[in-house]
Amino acid sequence: MTDDASVPLTTTFWEQRYQDGKTGWDLGQPAPPFVALLASDQAPPPGRIAVLGAGSGQDALLFADRGFEVVGFDLAPTAIATATQAARDRQLAAQFLQRDIFNLEPEFASSFDYVLEHTCFCAIAPALRSDYVQLVHWLLRPGGELIALFWAHTMPGGPPFGSTVEELHQRFTAQFTLVSWAKATHSVPSRQDAEYLGRFRRSD
Ligand SMILES: C[S@@+](CC[C@H](N)C(=O)[O-])C[C@H]1O[C@@H](n2cnc3c(N)ncnc32)[C@H](O)[C@@H]1O
């Protein structure tokens, strides 16, 4: 789409994408690998979960529907309004807050059992990737878990910015204890063989 140096990844940038309906990342459904995970015998038990870059709330509301206490964060007011309305329509008790994930209030520190990642890591500037890993650690209580569906594509430019499987694995295992890591099953066709489902525990 463009390159790292030339994109001002501001609230205005993301809000404009929602207002223009240029939201090609939005699957219009929860990510199928998350649906499969929650239906499996590996499903995490319900707890308080932060959803980073929650967008229109598809994944967040899947977890809310399965009994998780959801707090979704996103920069774009339109995304927050859409997700909030969807929660109301479905009578789900999820909370959606318009925030920059890199500027969250201290009250959120160590306050989540889980963090959910899906196409937020690839949406931020690559220069912020170390900050993102630290942010996840900061949000999780000790023993809490990152549940991540990473899109390891190698298309030029961004967002979505590419990353290798090796980079993703290395960045998160450097900070967390690996629980599981595998190529995702049930990916949508456009992301087939390029998605990895990882679970990482905060152990310190
Ligand atoms: C590619 S979209 C993915 C949305 C959603 N996770 C999904 O899969 O449909 C990236 C989202 O992250 C949000 N975002 C980007 N940078 C952010 C930041 N610093 N803080 C909060 N949200 C951010 C954007 O507004 C956008 O909704």
The ligand as an SDF file (V2000), in Angstrom:
LIG
                    3D

 27 29  0  0  0  0  0  0  0  0999 V2000
   -5.8900   -3.9030   10.4180 C   0  0  0  0  0  0  0  0  0  0  0  0
   -7.0540   -3.2710   11.5550 S   0  0  0  0  0  0  0  0  0  0  0  0
   -7.5620   -4.7550   12.4340 C   0  0  0  0  0  0  0  0  0  0  0  0
   -8.8610   -4.6030   13.1900 C   0  0  0  0  0  0  0  0  0  0  0  0
   -9.3550   -5.8900   13.8310 C   0  0  0  0  0  0  0  0  0  0  0  0
   -8.3860   -6.4390   14.7410 N   0  0  0  0  0  0  0  0  0  0  0  0
   -9.7230   -6.8930   12.7750 C   0  0  0  0  0  0  0  0  0  0  0  0
   -8.9890   -7.8880   12.6180 O   0  0  0  0  0  0  0  0  0  0  0  0
  -10.7260   -6.6590   12.0970 O   0  0  0  0  0  0  0  0  0  0  0  0
   -5.9950   -2.4680   12.7360 C   0  0  0  0  0  0  0  0  0  0  0  0
   -6.7630   -1.7480   13.7960 C   0  0  0  0  0  0  0  0  0  0  0  0
   -5.8610   -1.2650   14.7720 O   0  0  0  0  0  0  0  0  0  0  0  0
   -6.2180    0.0420   15.1090 C   0  0  0  0  0  0  0  0  0  0  0  0
   -5.0000    0.7120   15.5900 N   0  0  0  0  0  0  0  0  0  0  0  0
   -3.8810    0.9720   14.8820 C   0  0  0  0  0  0  0  0  0  0  0  0
   -2.9600    1.5500   15.6720 N   0  0  0  0  0  0  0  0  0  0  0  0
   -3.5150    1.6410   16.9140 C   0  0  0  0  0  0  0  0  0  0  0  0
   -3.0750    2.1650   18.1490 C   0  0  0  0  0  0  0  0  0  0  0  0
   -1.8600    2.7230   18.2870 N   0  0  0  0  0  0  0  0  0  0  0  0
   -3.9120    2.1160   19.1970 N   0  0  0  0  0  0  0  0  0  0  0  0
   -5.1560    1.5770   19.0810 C   0  0  0  0  0  0  0  0  0  0  0  0
   -5.6250    1.0700   17.9260 N   0  0  0  0  0  0  0  0  0  0  0  0
   -4.8150    1.1020   16.8520 C   0  0  0  0  0  0  0  0  0  0  0  0
   -6.8190    0.6410   13.8510 C   0  0  0  0  0  0  0  0  0  0  0  0
   -7.6950    1.7250   14.0950 O   0  0  0  0  0  0  0  0  0  0  0  0
   -7.5520   -0.5710   13.2690 C   0  0  0  0  0  0  0  0  0  0  0  0
   -8.8740   -0.6530   13.7340 O   0  0  0  0  0  0  0  0  0  0  0  0
  1  2  1  0
  2  3  1  0
  2 10  1  0
  3  4  1  0
  4  5  1  0
  5  6  1  0
  5  7  1  0
  7  8  2  0
  7  9  1  0
 10 11  1  0
 11 12  1  0
 11 26  1  0
 12 13  1  0
 13 14  1  0
 13 24  1  0
 14 15  1  0
 14 23  1  0
 15 16  2  0
 16 17  1  0
 17 18  1  0
 17 23  2  0
 18 19  1  0
 18 20  2  0
 20 21  1  0
 21 22  2  0
 22 23  1  0
 24 25  1  0
 24 26  1  0
 26 27  1  0
M  CHG  2   2   1   9  -1
M  END
$$$$
